[in-house]
Structure formats: C-alpha cells, structure tokens
Amino acid sequence: MKLGEFRRTGRLRCSHCYTDFDTYLRKVLKRIHGSTQHTGKVYLPPNPNSYELEQKMKFLKNGMNRAVTREEFEKAAILRDEIVKMELIINGDQST
C-alpha cells in the first residue's frame, strides 16, 4: 500500500501498514487528537490503592490542562469536577 492510497481511502490494509506509516499516522493523530497517547477513561477497581488513585489524578490533571490549552472549557470543567471527586476520595470523604 502506498501513502497516497491511505490518504485517499483513509483506511489501512493490514498490521504492516501501521508499521510502515507509523511516522505519518503519529502526525495525523497528534493533529486530530492533540496527542498520540490514549487519554480515555481509566478503570478504577473497587478500593483502589493510593498509587492507582495518584495515577488517575495525574491523568485527570493532564487532561484538564490539555483541554484548557485547546480552549475546550466544557471538557476542562468536567475533568475539574472529576478531580474534585478524586480529591475527596483520596482525603477519605467518600460521601459524594
């Protein structure tokens, strides 16, 4: 497969295409999503340990900062609210 075909169709054929077009795909993903790293929701199991909570908090803060940078203020507000909830959990107040 050639790059022109991918640009025209927007589809890759096989797993080798991902390797062959890695550099190009990373540029496209960064342009579209602002990052090449997945920033979706993170599953927290019941009674997560402090390390998992800290990782989740770091993830939320990074996401909020990215949203503010991109002027996605509604998304930033949602993440801010999640951060507040996480802080309550970390501090032992789980009444919310």
N, C-alpha and C positions, 0 to 999 in steps of 0.2 A: 504494500500500500504506500502511496505517496502522500506527502503533506497536503497537496492540492485536493486530493480526493477527500481527505478528512475535513478540510476546510469547507468543501462543497457539501458534503453529506452530514457532517457533524457526528459521524459515527466511526468507531474503530472496529477493526475486524476480529482481532484476536489479542491474546495476552502479550504477544511480542510487540504489537503496536504501541502499547503503553510504555514499554521499554524504549522503543525506537523514537517515540515522540515525547519522551519524558520532559525535556527542557521546554519544548513548546507548550505542553499541557500545563506545566507548572506556571508558566507566564499567563496562560489563559485563566487558570483557576485563581491566581492571585488578582488578576484584573476583575474577574467576576465576583469573587467572594471576599477579596481583601486579604486572603491568606491561602497557603497551601496546606494548612493543618486543619483537621476537622475540629469544629467548635460546637458541635451539637450537645445535647443534654448528656449528662453523665449519670449513670445509675448509681444510687447510693443504697446499699443493702441496709436492712434494719440494724440499728445500733452500730453505725459506722464508727471506726476508731478515729482518733484525733488526726492521724495522718491523712485519712481519706477526706475528712472534713476540711483540713487545711488545703488539700489539693483542689477540692470543689470550690472553696473560697477564692483561691488563686485563679482558677478557671473563670469564675464569675466576674472577678475584678478585671481581668484581662479583656473579657468580652465586653464589659461595660465601657472600658477605656477605648476599645476599638469602635464601639457604637458611637461614642461621643465624637471621636475623631472624624467619623464618617457622617456626623450630624444626623444619626438615626436615634433621635432623642426618645422616641416611644420605646424602642428596644432597650435603650440605656436605662430608662425608668423601670422597666420590667426586671432587668438584671439587678438594679439597685434594690428593688423590693426583695428579690431572692437573697441578696447579700444580707439585708437586714434580718430575714428569717434565719439564715445560716448563723449569723452572729448570736441570735437568741438561742439557737440550739447549742452552739459552742459554749455559751455562758451558762447553760443549764436551764434556761427558761423555755420549756417546750410546750407552753400553754397555748400557743397560737396554732 
